[in-house]
Amino acid sequence: MRRWLAHRLTRTALLGTLILAAPAGVPAAEAPSRILVGLDGKTFFDPEGGRNGPNGHDAVGILDVGDEARPRLVHTLPLDNSVYGPPTNLRVTPDGRLGLVASSVLMRPEGTAWYAQPDNRLHVIDLAAEPPRLVETLTVGSQPSGLAINRAGDLALVANREGRSVTALTIRGTVVRPIATVEVGDEAAAVAFAPDGKRAFVAKNKAGRIGVLAIDGTALRYDPGLDMPVGPGVYGLDVTPDGRLALTGNTGPEPSDGHADTVSVIRADAARPVVVDHLGIGDTPEALAIAPDGRHAAVSVVRGASAPRSSPGYTPTGAVALLAIGPDGVRRVAEAEAGAVTQGIVFSPSGAYVYVGNYVDRTLGVYRVEGDGLADTGYRLPLPGQPASLGGR
């Protein structure tokens, strides 16, 4: 789903310094509570295995989560995006005004088959408009994947897998502008800000490492000497609201192979961040999210659902795992059944509910957090496409 191979330029990991413009923020009226869902219409998981099809069938769905127990689809926009993301390729600004959506790949035909090739576009959506509308589409790095927006809402970062880099973008009102790109030496699949905005973390999926970006005022700097080993296939990445810990989801060398994979725990607020623990999580933790209060994390676990049915690792469904985050560390406390090929995962604004995208089923599953437990509400929101990613504020 995420692993397609193309010829890549060999680049040297280097120390890069990037000077960012810092425009003054422009206040905007707060928009309703919205969550974005990327709907992929060109990659499919059939009983015989994965296959690709032609472009032109993707969309971005906009969900109203004012009633957190029963989210509803209020609008869709026909915009290219992809399950070759990973499922962190969209975000909503802290004030709820804008949505940013990266288009990671497009398909090219070769005979009767279709193969993924890098895209380089980022869509900007005005969520306060009625109905929501596309503001513009920008050019960023090659194969833009994971996205992050700082708490101030004036700076975004996008991890470029094929570009082996991170692009910085300024946000002012509805105007988003890429201003520079810094190389990080390896494929970069996801990125997450520390809450104070002075540091960001970069998931290097192929290398199985987490890179560190230091942000000092308007300067962004990557130091390869701070890279941390976590595990192969790292895609999920989030930081606790207090900035103390970062969590990563490591899908392993091959997804849906039947072997257990891990979540890594990083001491993120140290001068030199370090990996302090690894938790067994099951086969292929595709995405993870940390609750607004920082007490829990939720992980979408594909298990063997993306494998061909003839594979020894095949399972028909995935799962949602709940982790408890405390002063003494992180522990796995609950799990609930989910649909086929779980992808994006996100908490509701209050943190009382967890939403997960079931790609093959074309549904959004809703789960209630009860103490350290996780209850399936049974509510499934039908979606007009395959949910490849989920993103909120």
C-alpha positions as CSV (number, residue, x, y, z in Angstrom):
1,M,0.0,0.0,0.0
2,R,2.9,2.3,0.7
3,R,5.8,0.4,-0.7
4,W,6.4,1.0,-4.4
5,L,9.9,1.2,-5.7
6,A,11.2,3.7,-8.1
7,H,14.7,4.7,-9.2
8,R,15.9,7.3,-6.7
9,L,18.8,9.7,-6.7
10,T,21.5,9.0,-4.1
11,R,21.8,12.0,-1.8
12,T,24.2,12.7,1.1
13,A,22.7,13.3,4.5
14,L,23.8,16.8,5.4
15,L,23.4,19.6,7.8
16,G,20.9,22.1,6.3
17,T,19.8,25.5,7.5
18,L,16.7,27.0,6.3
19,I,15.6,30.6,6.9
20,L,11.9,31.1,7.1
21,A,9.8,34.1,6.5
22,A,7.6,34.9,9.5
23,P,4.5,36.8,8.5
24,A,2.2,38.1,11.1
25,G,-0.8,35.9,11.9
26,V,-4.2,37.0,10.6
27,P,-7.1,36.2,12.9
28,A,-10.0,34.3,11.5
29,A,-13.4,33.3,12.8
30,E,-13.3,29.8,14.1
31,A,-14.8,27.3,11.7
32,P,-17.1,24.3,12.8
33,S,-15.4,21.1,14.0
34,R,-14.3,19.3,10.9
35,I,-12.2,16.3,10.1
36,L,-10.9,15.5,6.6
37,V,-10.9,12.1,5.1
38,G,-8.8,11.3,1.9
39,L,-10.8,9.0,-0.4
40,D,-8.5,7.0,-2.8
41,G,-10.2,5.8,-6.0
42,K,-7.2,4.2,-7.8
43,T,-5.7,1.6,-5.5
44,F,-7.6,-1.6,-4.5
45,F,-7.0,-4.6,-2.3
46,D,-8.5,-7.6,-4.0
47,P,-8.5,-11.2,-2.9
48,E,-5.6,-11.8,-5.2
49,G,-3.7,-8.8,-3.8
50,G,-3.2,-5.1,-4.4
51,R,-3.8,-3.5,-7.8
52,N,-3.8,0.0,-9.2
53,G,-6.1,1.7,-11.6
54,P,-6.4,5.0,-13.5
55,N,-6.4,8.5,-11.9
56,G,-9.4,10.8,-11.7
57,H,-11.5,9.1,-9.0
58,D,-10.1,10.5,-5.7
59,A,-11.8,12.9,-3.4
60,V,-11.5,14.6,-0.1
61,G,-14.4,14.2,2.3
62,I,-15.3,16.8,5.0
63,L,-16.8,15.4,8.1
64,D,-18.8,17.4,10.7
65,V,-18.0,16.0,14.2
66,G,-20.2,18.4,16.2
67,D,-22.0,15.2,17.4
68,E,-18.8,13.2,18.1
69,A,-20.7,9.9,18.4
70,R,-22.2,10.2,15.0
71,P,-20.0,12.1,12.5
72,R,-21.5,13.0,9.2
73,L,-20.2,13.7,5.8
74,V,-21.1,17.3,4.8
75,H,-19.2,17.8,1.5
76,T,-16.7,16.2,-0.9
77,L,-14.2,17.7,-3.3
78,P,-12.8,15.8,-6.2
79,L,-9.1,16.2,-5.4
80,D,-6.2,13.8,-6.1
81,N,-4.7,12.1,-3.0
82,S,-3.6,8.6,-2.2
83,V,-3.2,5.6,0.1
84,Y,0.4,5.7,-0.9
85,G,0.7,8.4,1.8
86,P,1.0,7.2,4.4
87,P,-2.3,8.1,6.0
88,T,-1.1,11.3,7.5
89,N,-1.2,13.4,4.3
90,L,-3.8,15.9,5.5
91,R,-4.3,18.3,8.4
92,V,-6.6,21.1,9.6
93,T,-5.3,24.4,11.0
94,P,-5.7,25.0,14.7
95,D,-8.5,27.5,14.1
96,G,-10.3,25.1,11.8
97,R,-10.2,27.5,8.9
98,L,-8.0,25.6,6.4
99,G,-7.4,22.1,5.3
100,L,-4.1,21.0,3.7
101,V,-4.1,17.8,1.6
102,A,-1.0,16.3,-0.1
103,S,-1.3,14.4,-3.3
104,S,1.5,11.8,-2.9
105,V,1.4,9.8,-6.2
106,L,-0.4,9.5,-9.5
107,M,-0.7,6.4,-11.6
108,R,0.9,5.9,-15.0
109,P,-0.1,3.1,-17.4
110,E,2.3,0.4,-18.6
111,G,0.5,-2.0,-20.9
112,T,-2.6,-3.1,-19.0
113,A,-1.1,-2.3,-15.6
114,W,-0.9,1.0,-13.6
115,Y,2.2,2.0,-11.6
116,A,2.6,4.8,-9.0
117,Q,4.8,7.7,-9.8
118,P,5.5,10.7,-7.5
119,D,3.2,13.7,-7.5
120,N,4.2,17.1,-6.1
121,R,1.0,18.9,-5.2
122,L,-0.6,20.3,-2.0
123,H,-4.3,21.3,-2.0
124,V,-5.5,24.2,0.2
125,I,-9.2,24.0,1.2
126,D,-11.2,26.8,2.8
127,L,-13.3,25.0,5.4
128,A,-15.0,28.2,6.6
129,A,-16.6,28.7,3.2
130,E,-20.1,27.4,2.5
131,P,-19.7,25.0,1.0
132,P,-16.0,24.4,1.6
133,R,-14.0,25.1,-1.5
134,L,-10.5,24.6,-3.0
135,V,-8.5,27.8,-2.6
136,E,-5.5,26.7,-4.7
137,T,-3.1,23.8,-5.4
138,L,0.6,24.4,-4.7
139,T,3.7,22.7,-5.9
140,V,5.9,21.3,-3.1
141,G,8.5,18.5,-3.0
142,S,8.5,15.1,-4.7
143,Q,5.9,12.7,-3.3
144,P,4.6,14.8,-0.4
145,S,3.3,12.6,2.3
146,G,2.9,13.4,6.0
147,L,1.9,16.9,7.1
148,A,2.1,18.9,10.3
149,I,0.9,22.4,11.4
150,N,2.3,24.2,14.4
151,R,0.0,25.4,17.3
152,A,0.3,29.0,16.2
153,G,-1.2,27.9,12.8
154,D,1.3,30.0,10.8
155,L,3.8,27.3,9.7
156,A,3.3,23.9,8.1
157,L,5.7,21.1,7.2
158,V,5.3,18.4,4.6
159,A,7.6,15.4,4.4
160,N,8.6,14.5,0.8
161,R,9.3,10.8,0.4
162,E,10.9,10.8,-3.0
163,G,12.4,14.2,-2.4
164,R,14.1,13.0,0.8
165,S,13.3,16.4,2.3
166,V,10.9,18.5,4.3
167,T,9.2,21.6,2.8
168,A,8.2,24.5,5.0
169,L,5.1,26.6,4.2
170,T,3.8,29.8,5.8
171,I,0.1,30.2,6.5
172,R,-1.5,33.6,6.5
173,G,-5.3,33.7,6.3
174,T,-6.1,31.5,3.3
175,V,-2.7,32.1,1.7
176,V,-0.3,29.2,2.0
177,R,3.2,29.5,0.5
178,P,6.0,27.0,0.3
179,I,9.1,29.0,1.1
180,A,12.0,26.5,1.2
181,T,13.0,22.9,1.4
182,V,15.6,21.2,3.6
183,E,17.1,17.8,2.8
184,V,17.1,15.1,5.5
185,G,19.1,12.4,3.7
186,D,16.5,9.6,3.5
187,E,12.9,9.1,2.4
188,A,10.7,11.2,4.7
189,A,7.2,9.8,5.3
190,A,5.7,11.8,8.2
191,V,6.5,14.8,10.3
192,A,5.2,16.1,13.7
193,F,5.8,19.4,15.6
194,A,6.7,19.5,19.3
195,P,4.0,21.6,21.0
196,D,6.3,24.6,21.6
197,G,7.1,24.8,17.9
198,K,10.8,24.7,18.5
199,R,11.4,21.2,17.4
200,A,9.9,18.8,14.8
201,F,10.4,15.1,14.2
202,V,10.6,13.4,10.8
203,A,9.8,9.7,10.2
204,K,12.4,8.2,7.8
205,N,10.4,5.2,6.7
206,K,13.0,3.2,4.7
207,A,15.8,3.9,7.1
208,G,13.7,3.0,10.2
209,R,14.9,6.2,11.9
210,I,13.4,9.4,13.3
211,G,15.2,12.7,12.4
212,V,15.1,15.9,14.4
213,L,14.5,19.4,13.1
214,A,15.4,22.3,15.4
215,I,13.4,25.5,15.0
216,D,14.9,28.6,16.5
217,G,12.8,31.7,15.8
218,T,12.6,31.7,12.0
219,A,15.5,29.1,11.4
220,L,14.9,25.4,10.7
221,R,17.9,23.1,11.0
222,Y,18.4,19.4,10.5
223,D,21.2,17.6,12.3
224,P,21.7,14.0,11.1
225,G,23.7,13.3,14.3
226,L,20.4,13.3,16.3
227,D,18.7,10.5,14.2
228,M,17.2,7.8,16.3
229,P,16.6,4.1,15.4
230,V,13.0,2.9,15.9
231,G,12.1,0.2,13.4
232,P,11.7,-0.5,9.7
233,G,8.7,0.9,7.9
234,V,8.1,3.8,10.4
235,Y,5.1,5.9,9.3
236,G,2.9,6.8,12.3
237,L,4.3,9.7,14.3
238,D,2.8,11.9,17.0
239,V,4.0,14.0,20.0
240,T,2.2,14.3,23.4
241,P,0.6,17.7,24.1
242,D,3.2,18.4,26.9
243,G,6.0,17.6,24.5
244,R,7.5,14.9,26.8
245,L,7.1,11.9,24.5
246,A,6.8,11.0,20.8
247,L,5.4,7.8,19.6
248,T,6.0,6.0,16.3
249,G,4.3,3.2,14.5
250,N,6.8,0.8,12.8
251,T,5.1,-1.4,10.2
252,G,8.0,-3.8,9.8
253,P,10.0,-4.8,6.7
254,E,6.8,-6.1,5.0
255,P,3.2,-5.2,5.7
256,S,0.6,-7.8,6.5
257,D,3.3,-10.6,6.7
258,G,1.9,-12.1,9.9
259,H,4.7,-10.9,12.1
260,A,4.2,-8.6,15.1
261,D,5.5,-5.1,14.8
262,T,6.1,-2.3,17.3
263,V,5.4,1.2,18.6
264,S,8.5,3.0,19.8
265,V,8.5,5.5,22.6
266,I,10.8,8.5,22.4
267,R,11.8,10.9,25.2
268,A,11.2,14.0,23.0
269,D,12.0,16.8,25.4
270,A,15.6,15.9,26.1
271,A,18.4,17.9,24.6
272,R,19.3,14.7,22.7
273,P,16.0,12.8,22.2
274,V,16.3,9.1,22.8
275,V,14.2,6.0,22.2
276,V,13.2,4.7,25.7
277,D,10.9,1.7,24.9
278,H,9.3,-0.5,22.3
279,L,5.8,-2.0,22.6
280,G,4.5,-5.0,20.7
281,I,1.4,-3.9,18.8
282,G,0.6,-6.6,16.2
283,D,1.1,-6.8,12.5
284,T,1.4,-3.5,10.7
285,P,0.5,-0.5,12.9
286,E,-0.5,1.8,10.0
287,A,-1.2,5.1,11.8
288,L,-1.4,6.4,15.3
289,A,-2.8,9.5,17.1
290,I,-2.4,10.9,20.6
291,A,-5.5,12.2,22.4
292,P,-5.9,15.9,23.1
293,D,-5.3,15.4,26.8
294,G,-2.3,13.3,26.2
295,R,-3.5,10.4,28.3
296,H,-4.0,7.9,25.5
297,A,-2.9,7.0,22.0
298,A,-4.8,5.0,19.4
299,V,-3.2,2.8,16.7
300,S,-4.8,1.4,13.5
301,V,-3.5,-2.1,13.1
302,V,-3.9,-3.6,9.6
303,R,-2.9,-7.1,10.7
304,G,-3.0,-9.3,7.6
305,A,-6.0,-7.6,5.9
306,S,-3.9,-6.1,3.0
307,A,-2.3,-9.4,2.1
308,P,-3.6,-11.7,-0.7
309,R,-6.1,-14.2,0.8
310,S,-3.7,-17.0,-0.2
311,S,-1.0,-15.6,2.0
312,P,-0.3,-17.3,5.4
313,G,-0.4,-13.9,7.0
314,Y,-3.9,-13.0,5.7
315,T,-6.6,-11.9,8.2
316,P,-10.0,-10.5,7.1
317,T,-10.0,-7.6,9.5
318,G,-7.8,-5.1,11.4
319,A,-8.0,-3.7,14.8
320,V,-7.8,-0.5,16.9
321,A,-5.4,-0.6,19.8
322,L,-5.5,1.8,22.8
323,L,-2.3,2.8,24.7
324,A,-2.3,4.5,28.1
325,I,0.3,7.3,28.5
326,G,1.4,8.0,32.1
327,P,4.3,9.4,34.0
328,D,5.9,5.9,34.2
329,G,5.6,5.2,30.5
330,V,3.3,3.8,27.9
331,R,1.4,0.6,28.0
332,R,-1.1,-1.2,25.8
333,V,-4.5,-1.4,27.6
334,A,-7.3,-2.3,25.1
335,E,-8.1,-3.5,21.6
336,A,-11.2,-3.6,19.5
337,E,-12.0,-5.2,16.1
338,A,-12.1,-3.0,13.1
339,G,-12.7,-3.4,9.4
340,A,-10.6,-4.5,6.5
341,V,-7.3,-2.6,5.9
342,T,-7.5,0.1,8.6
343,Q,-5.7,3.3,7.6
344,G,-6.1,6.7,9.1
345,I,-6.9,7.2,12.8
346,V,-7.9,10.3,14.7
347,F,-9.4,11.3,18.1
348,S,-12.6,13.4,18.3
349,P,-12.0,17.0,19.4
350,S,-12.8,16.1,23.1
351,G,-10.8,12.9,23.0
352,A,-13.9,10.9,24.0
353,Y,-14.1,9.0,20.7
354,V,-11.7,7.5,18.2
355,Y,-12.4,7.4,14.4
356,V,-10.7,4.9,12.1
357,G,-10.9,4.5,8.3
358,N,-11.7,1.0,7.0
359,Y,-10.3,1.2,3.5
360,V,-11.8,-1.9,1.9
361,D,-15.2,-1.5,3.7
362,R,-15.4,2.2,2.7
363,T,-16.6,3.1,6.2
364,L,-15.6,5.2,9.2
365,G,-15.7,3.3,12.5
366,V,-16.5,5.1,15.8
367,Y,-15.1,3.9,19.1
368,R,-15.7,5.3,22.6
369,V,-12.9,5.7,25.1
370,E,-14.0,4.5,28.6
371,G,-11.3,5.0,31.1
372,D,-8.5,2.7,29.8
373,G,-11.1,0.8,27.8
374,L,-12.2,1.0,24.2
375,A,-15.8,0.3,23.2
376,D,-17.0,-0.2,19.6
377,T,-20.1,2.0,19.3
378,G,-21.3,0.0,16.3
379,Y,-21.8,3.2,14.3
380,R,-20.3,3.0,10.8
381,L,-20.4,6.0,8.5
382,P,-20.6,4.9,4.9
383,L,-18.2,6.9,2.7
384,P,-18.2,7.5,-1.1
385,G,-14.8,6.1,-1.5
386,Q,-11.9,4.2,0.2
387,P,-10.7,6.1,3.3
388,A,-7.0,6.4,2.9
389,S,-6.3,9.0,5.5
390,L,-7.8,11.0,8.4
391,G,-6.8,14.4,9.8
392,G,-8.1,16.9,12.2
393,R,-6.8,20.0,14.0
